[in-house]
Amino acid sequence: MNFIQTKPGPIKSIETQENLGKHIGLSFYTIGQRKGLKIGGRGDAWFVVDKNIKDNILYVSQGEKSSYLYKNNLTAKNLSWVDESFKIKLPFKCSAKIRYRQNDQPCTIEKIEDGNVFVSFDSHQRAITKGQAIVFYIDSVCLGGAEII
C-alpha cells in the first residue's frame, strides 16, 4: 500500500513572511481552511491561502476578508464537455461552480488552449483551490468541467 509522505514545515504569513508555527504536512491542509492551524493569537482568525510544495511552506493570512483568499480568475486543465460535439464561440458566458453546493457563479470562458481553459468570474471567488473541479452550466444544464490548476 502507498501513502502520501508527510513532512512537517513552517507556517508563514503571506504578507510578512513571519514564521507563525509548524504544519504537520501540506497534504493535510486546503485553501480557505481555518480550523486546525494551531496558530491562534490576537485579532482575526488565520486562513490557509497558499501552499509552496517545493519549499514545504504553508502560507496563511489573517481575516476572512483577506484579499489573498479571493480571486476572480482561474486556469483549469483537461477540459471535458458532456457532449463531445459541443462547440462554443469565445468569449463564452455561462455559470460555474468551484465548490460543492455553491450557487452558480456567472463567468466567462475567455480562452481555450491545449486543453486548458481560462475563466474569469463576474465577482471574486473565495478559496479557488488547485486540484478541485470547475463545472460549467447554462441554467441547470451541465456543460462539462475541468481541473483547477
C-alpha positions in Angstrom: 0.0 0.0 0.0 1.3 3.5 -0.8 0.9 6.6 1.4 1.4 10.3 0.8 4.7 11.2 2.6 4.1 13.9 5.1 6.8 16.3 6.2 6.3 19.0 8.9 7.3 22.5 7.9 6.8 26.2 8.6 3.5 28.1 8.6 4.2 31.7 7.4 2.3 34.9 7.0 2.0 35.5 3.2 2.1 39.3 3.9 5.1 39.4 6.2 6.8 36.1 5.7 6.8 35.8 9.6 7.1 32.3 10.9 3.9 31.6 12.8 4.2 27.9 13.7 4.6 24.5 12.2 2.3 22.4 10.0 2.2 18.6 10.1 2.4 18.1 6.3 0.9 20.1 3.4 -1.4 17.3 2.3 -3.5 17.9 5.5 -4.5 21.5 4.5 -6.7 23.0 1.9 -7.0 26.6 0.6 -9.5 28.5 2.7 -9.1 26.3 5.8 -9.4 27.9 9.2 -9.5 25.2 11.7 -6.6 23.1 12.9 -3.8 25.5 12.2 -3.0 25.9 15.9 -1.6 29.4 15.4 -4.2 31.5 17.4 -3.3 34.8 18.8 -4.7 38.3 18.6 -7.0 39.5 16.0 -9.0 37.7 13.4 -8.7 34.0 12.6 -5.9 32.8 10.2 -6.8 31.1 6.9 -4.7 28.9 4.5 -4.1 30.9 1.3 -1.4 29.0 -0.5 1.0 26.0 -0.3 4.5 26.1 -1.6 5.1 22.4 -2.3 8.7 22.8 -3.4 9.8 24.6 -0.2 7.2 22.8 2.1 5.7 26.1 3.3 2.1 26.7 4.3 1.0 30.3 3.8 -1.7 31.9 5.8 -3.4 35.3 6.0 -5.4 36.8 8.8 -9.1 37.6 8.4 -12.0 36.1 6.4 -11.9 39.1 4.1 -8.2 38.9 3.3 -7.6 39.7 -0.4 -5.3 36.6 -0.6 -8.4 34.4 -0.2 -10.2 35.8 -3.2 -9.6 35.7 -6.9 -11.7 36.5 -10.0 -10.0 34.2 -12.5 -8.5 30.7 -12.8 -6.9 28.3 -15.2 -8.0 24.7 -15.4 -6.8 21.7 -17.4 -8.3 18.6 -19.0 -11.4 20.4 -20.2 -14.1 17.9 -21.0 -17.6 18.6 -22.3 -20.6 16.3 -21.5 -21.5 16.4 -25.2 -18.2 16.0 -27.1 -19.5 17.7 -30.2 -20.3 20.9 -28.1 -18.7 24.0 -29.6 -18.5 27.5 -28.2 -17.6 30.9 -29.6 -15.2 32.7 -27.3 -15.6 34.6 -25.1 -18.4 32.4 -23.8 -20.7 33.5 -20.9 -22.1 30.8 -18.7 -22.0 30.0 -15.0 -19.7 27.7 -13.0 -19.3 26.1 -9.6 -15.9 25.6 -7.9 -17.4 24.2 -4.7 -20.0 21.5 -3.8 -23.4 23.1 -3.3 -22.2 26.5 -4.3 -24.6 28.8 -6.1 -23.9 29.2 -9.8 -21.4 31.9 -10.3 -21.6 34.0 -13.6 -18.3 33.6 -15.5 -16.7 34.0 -18.9 -14.6 31.3 -20.6 -12.0 33.7 -22.1 -9.7 31.2 -23.9 -9.2 27.5 -24.5 -5.7 26.4 -25.4 -4.0 23.0 -25.4 -6.8 21.5 -23.2 -6.6 24.4 -20.7 -9.4 26.7 -20.1 -9.0 30.3 -18.9 -12.0 31.6 -16.9 -12.9 34.9 -15.4 -15.7 35.4 -12.9 -18.0 38.4 -12.6 -17.2 38.6 -8.9 -14.3 37.4 -6.7 -14.4 33.8 -5.6 -13.3 32.6 -2.2 -10.6 30.0 -2.0 -10.1 28.8 -5.6 -8.1 25.6 -5.0 -5.7 23.7 -7.2 -6.9 20.2 -7.9 -10.5 20.9 -7.4 -13.0 20.9 -10.2 -14.8 23.7 -12.0 -18.1 22.7 -13.6 -19.8 24.8 -16.2 -23.6 25.3 -16.6 -26.2 27.0 -18.7 -29.2 27.3 -16.4 -29.4 23.8 -14.8 -27.7 22.0 -17.8 -24.2 20.8 -17.0 -21.9 21.5 -20.0 -18.7 20.0 -18.7 -15.8 20.7 -16.4 -12.0 20.8 -15.8 -9.5 20.5 -13.0 -8.3 23.8 -11.5 -4.6 24.4 -11.8 
